[in-house]
Amino acid sequence: MKHELAFMVNNKNKERFIGAAAESILKQECEPFLAVLSDNNSTDASKAILNDLADKYDGPHTVLRLDLPPQDSDGMPGLNAHIDYCMEQFDCPYIIQLSGDDYSLPRRAQRTLDAFRSQDPSMVLTGQYTCDETGHYVSETPYPHTDGWVAVKDMFPQYVGGSSSQAWTREFYEKIGGIKGCLGSSDVLMPLLACLHKGAYFIHERLQCYRKVLGPDNTGLENIYFAIPEADTGARQQVEELMHFQVAVGLYELLGKMQDAKLSRRDAEEALSLALSDRCASLVNCRKRLSLAKLPPLLFKT
């Protein structure tokens, strides 16, 4: 059966949360779609959990259970390679993405699919809640406040991409050449490019929950940072330097993709230049503090 929508979860060593993440896909209140449950060489019980859910599922959606072949990439480059691999395993024109420790609310798939059909954007973003590891509310997407198109000028100052969930079209993903090999995160790389292609449409309703899982093994550096005791200022400064580097390199990669895909535009170049300049200043300042404290920078996971 040919599906219009693929809803995929990308997991690595999230055995505490992957069950809830995958079930949130399988329980979507939506017309039938392709549910992609994919794992990136987990060493915990994640694969067994995904296998069990796939084997027992008896609902309207079609389940595709994937395992990323062994590969060297780790951290954010590993996640990017994982997404790229999944994109090669099916041909659905619309794709929703979910990380293994987050979960989506029941209306996300249908509302996203409806927006793709009615608005024809390159990307659909939705509002999201943030919760802690136990599921207690922490915060939510602060901007925009209504449904509508996201302007280029608002993408970086308001952090629209990073505070919302993402879905994209295959046409757009192929236009930008995918994200495998990139060090930056997808929420830095893709939303602005979507604005320059056919547009990024935002649904204000909170349709996903981003779970802040603190710990040294998290792909998100912010969650590693806040897992470090406040008193350990040196360790926090080292991770802070990595955080600034990851965003800065993502912005730099974004500039290259804009040019390669022939999506450059004056207002986007200006917004990107300001964001990159600001982030590089933060990176230099942080590196200066590390140097004065005689602390070495940490190795970025690649």
N, C-alpha and C positions, 0 to 999 in steps of 0.2 A: 504493500500500500504506500503510495506516494504521500508524504506529509508536507504540509506547508511550513510547519514550525518544529524546530528541535529545541528542547530544553535540557541543557547539559549541566551536570555537576562535575567539578574537577577537584579531586581529593588526593591528599597525601598525608598519611599518618594522623587522621582525625577521628580515631575510633570512638571517641566520646560523643561526637557530634554528627558524624556522617549519616547515621541512621535517620536522625531528624531532618537533615538536609535532603536526603534522597526521598524520604516520605513526603516532604513538602512539595516535591515535584510530582510524585505519583498521585497525590491527592488534589491536584489543581482542578478547579471547577471550570473546565475548558473543553472545547471540542477536541477530538483525538489529535495527539501530536506524538513526536518521537522523543521519548525520555532517555537521555544518554547518561548512564552511570559509569563514570570513568575514573580510574585510579592510576596514580603515578608511583608505582613501585613501593607501595607502603610496606613497612616492616612490622606493623601492629596488626590488629584484627580487622582493619578496614575492608580488605578484600572479601573476607568471609561474610561480613555484614552486607556488603553490596550484592554478593552472590545470592545470599539468602533472600533478600528483598526482590531481586530479579526473578528468582525461581518461583517465589510464592505469589507474585503479582498476578492478579486476574481482573484487571480493570480495562477501561476503554483505550488507554494509551499503549503504544508499542515500545517495549524496553530494548535498548541496545546497550549491552554490557561490554565495556572496553577496558583494556589495560595498556598503558603506554609502554612500548618496548624499552628495555634498559637504556639509559642515556646518562651523559655526564653532567648535564645542567642541574643546578640546584637553585634554591631561592627563587627570586622573581624570574630569572631566565628559564628556570625549570617549569614554572607555571605557564609562561608564555609558550614554551615548546609544547606543553601539554595541550593547551588550547588549540594550537596550530595542528597538532596531530588529530585531535577530535574533528576539526573542520574538514579533514581529508577523508573521514570515514562515512560521511553522509552528504547528501546534496540538497537538504532543505534550504529554501531561500531566506528564512528568518531564524535567528538563533538567539536564545536567552542563555545567559551564563550565571552560574551560582558556584561559590566556593564551598568546600566541604565542611566548614564550621559555621556557615550562615544558613538561613532558611527563608523561603518565600511564602508570602501569604496566599491564600487560595485563589484570589482573583488576578494574580500577577500575569499569568500566561494569557488569559483571554483579553484582558485590558491592553496588554502589550501587542497582541496580534491585531486587535481592532485598530490600534493606533497606526500600525504598519499599513494596514489596508486603507484606512481613511486619509492618512496624511502623507504616505509615501516618503518617509525620512530614511536616512542612512542608519540612524540610531534612535532607539527609544530608551529614555532614562526615566526612572521612577523614583519617587521619594522613598526613603527607608528609615526605619528605626535603628538605633544602636542599643544593644543590651550587653550586660556583662555575661560571664560564663554560665551563670545560673538562670539567665533569661530575664533578669530584672532590667527595666527601662533605664537608659542612660541619657539619650538625646535623640534627635531626629534631624533630617535634612532641613537646613535653615533657609534655603533659597533654591529655586524660585517659589513664589507663593501661590501660583496658579498654573493650570495646564497651558502649554504653548511652546513655541520655538525658543531655543536657547540662543542668545546673541553671542557672537564671537567675543565682544568686549566684556561680557560677564563671565565667560568660561573660567578664566584663571582667578580674577579677584574674588569670585564667589565660591570657588572650588566645587563647581557643579558636578563635574565628573566623579570626583572622589567621594562625594557625599550621597551619591545615588546609585541605584542598580543599573546594569547595562544590558542592552540587547542590540543586535546589529543585523544588517542584511549581508548575505553572501556577496552580492555585487560590490558592496563597500569594502568588505574584508579583502577581497581579491584585488580591488583597486589600490589599496595601500600596501599590498604585498604581505599581508599577515603580520604577526608580531614575533615569530620565532627568531632568536638571536638578539633580541632587544634586552637591555638591562632595566629599562624603565617599566613602570607598571601600566597595564592597559588603561586605567582610568586617567593617566596622564597623556598617553599616546593617542587614544582613539576619539574621545569626544570632540576635540577641536577639529580634527580631520573630518569628522562627520559633519560638523557645521559647514565646512568648506565644500563638501561633496553635495549631498542632497538635503542636509540639515539634521539637527539633533532635536527631537521632539520630547518634551518633558511632561510626564504625568505626575501631578502633585500628590495624588493619593500615596500613602506609605504602603508599598506592596512587597517590601523585603525587610528582613531584619539582619543587620550586620552584627555579628557577635564578636566582642572584643575579648579575645582569648590571650591572656598575658603569659609570656614564657619565651625561653631562648630559642625554641624550634619553630616559632611562627614565621611565616613568610613576610608578614607585615612588620616592618622595623619599628613602627610606633608601639606595637604591642610588646616587642622585646624591650624597648626603652622603658615603658612604664612597669615592667616586671622587675626592673633593677631598683633596689632601695634608694630613696632620695639621698641618703647619706653618702652613697657611693658616687660622688660627683664625677670622678674620673671615668668610671665605666659608662655613665650616662653620656658624658661628653663624647666618648668614642662612638657610641651608637648614634648620637645626634649627628656626628659628622657623616656617618653612613647614610642617614636619612636625607641630609641635604644633597649628598652625592647622587643618590638614587633618583631624586626628583630632577636635579640638574641634568643628569645624563639622559633622563627621559625627555626633557624639554629639548635637549640637543638632538636626540634621535627623532623627535617630532619635527624639528626643522628640516632634517634630511628627508623624512618621508613626505613632507609637504612639497619639497622640490622634486623628488623622484616621481611622485604621483601627479605632478603638475597641478597641485591644488593651492599654490601660493597666492596670497591676496594681501594687499597692503595693510589692511586693518588687522589681519591675523599676524602678520610679521611684526607689527608694532606691539600687539598684545603679548606675543611670544617673547620678543626682545626684552620687554619690561619684566616679564616673569622670570626669564633666564638670568637677567642682570641681578634681580633681587635675590634669587636663590644662590647664585654664585657668590654674592657678597656674604650671605649667611654661611656658605661653605668655607670661604676664606677666613671669616671671623672665627668659626669653630676650629678650623685647622690651626689658627694662630694660638688659640687657648690651649689646644693639645700640645703644641710645640713648647709653649712657655711652661707647661706642667711636665714636660719631658715624657709625654705619653705617646706611644706609637698608634697610628691609625689601625683600625681593624680591617681584615681582609673581607672584601665584598663577596658574598656567595655567588659564584657563577658555575 
